[in-house]
């Protein structure tokens, strides 16, 4: 009997989605992920980050035409970091602007998720994972981050 096994990818590629509504509330997942996290999806080896983000948003949250913010986060582990994760990780964090109506709808679709305003995000920043998401969101909302890619840890 032949057995098959899948080869583990050498790079863990993922998109992190910062769903930010008109009231500057960030959608956070708390019930299903073991802590407060932003929604995220693993990508295939050749999937474009923005295309993968759009596909996940359509499938999971029914957002067909995402409005990406002008700032996005970029993260890549160094070789010395790989001992912890056992493989390299490459991530992109996209700010996705949604309406208050979409935000209310998402709350109904995913009741284990919550929405925190910027003051709550800042006050509880140590509870939100991965690290760096709170700075990206607050810098975007407050306007002190430049447009384009921003590196995060």
N, C-alpha and C positions, 0 to 999 in steps of 0.2 A: 504494500500500500504506500503510495507516494504521499509525502507530507509536504505542505507548503508553509512558508513563513514569509512574512513581509520584512523587507529591509527597512530599518529605521532611517529616516532622513538624517543627513548630517547637519542640517540647519533647521531649527524650529522657527518658522515664519508665522507671524500673527499680526492682526490688525486690532487695535484698541479703539473703541468708539466712544467719544465723548459727546453724548446726545444732550444738547444744550437748547432749552426752549426760550421763547420770547421773554420770559421773566428771569432769564439767566439761572434756571434751575438745571442741575446736572442729574441725569438718570443714573442711578447706581443699583447694582445687583447685590442683594444681601442674603437672601434666603437660600440660594442654590449654590453659592460659591465659597462658603466658609469665611466670609468677611465682606466688607464693602469693596466692590470692584466695579470697574467700568465694563460694559459688555465687550467681549472679544471673541475672535474667531481664528482658528488655525487655517493657514493657506497651504496650497500645494506648492511644489518647488518652482513652478514657472508662472504662477498666478500673479498678475500685477496687483499691488497693494490696494490701489483705489478701486479697481474693478472688483477685487475680492470683497472689499468693504461694502460696495454697492450691492453685490449679490447677497451678502449676509443680511444687510438692512432690509432688502426686499423679502427675503425668505422668513426672517425671524420677526421683524417689526412692521412689515408691510409698507415700508417707505420705498416707493418706486423710483423717485427722482430726488436723491439726497442733495442737500445744499451744503457742500463742504466749506468750512471756514478757510480763511487765507493763511492760517498758521497751522502747522502740523508737526508732531513730534517724531523724532527719529532715534532709534536705539539699536545698538549692535554690541553684543558682548565681545570682550577681548578674549584672546586665547587663555589668559590667566583666570578668567571668570568661569571657564567651561567646567572646571572641577565640580562646581556646585550643581550645574544643570546637566552635565555629562554630554552636552552638545551646544553648539553655538546658537544664540537666539538673535533674530533680527525682527524688529517691530516698527510699526508706524502707528501713531496715535492721531486719528483724524477728529477734528471738531466738526460735528454735524449739527447744523442749525435746524431746529424743528419748531413748529408753531405750538402755541399752548394747547390747541385742539389735538394735535398729534401727540403731545405729551400726555394729555388726559387719556387718549386712546391707548397709548403704550402702557399706562398704569393699569388699564383694564386687561390688556393682553398678558401682561407679566406682573401679577400682583405681588411677587416676591421682590420687585424692584421699588425703589423710592426715588424721590426728587429732592435734592438739597440745593438751597440758594447759596450764593457766594459767601455770605457770612458764616453759614453753617459749614460749608466746605473748608473755609479757612480755620475755623475753630476746631474742626475734627480731622484736619489733614492727615494726621498720623494713622487714622483708621482706614484710609483709602489706599487701595493697591491697584496697580503697581505704583511705586514711588515716582513722583514727578508729575502725576496727573493733575494735582491741585495747583501746582505752579503754572502749568500750561493753561488750565481753565481760567485761573485768576488773572494771569497776564493777558489773555485774550479779551476777557470781559472788561478789564480795566484799561486796556489799550497800551500797555507798556511793552508788549512783545512785538518785534517786527514781523511783517508778513514773511511767509516762507518756512523752511525747515528749522526746527529748534531741537537740539540734542537733549535727551533726558536719560537718566540712569535707570 
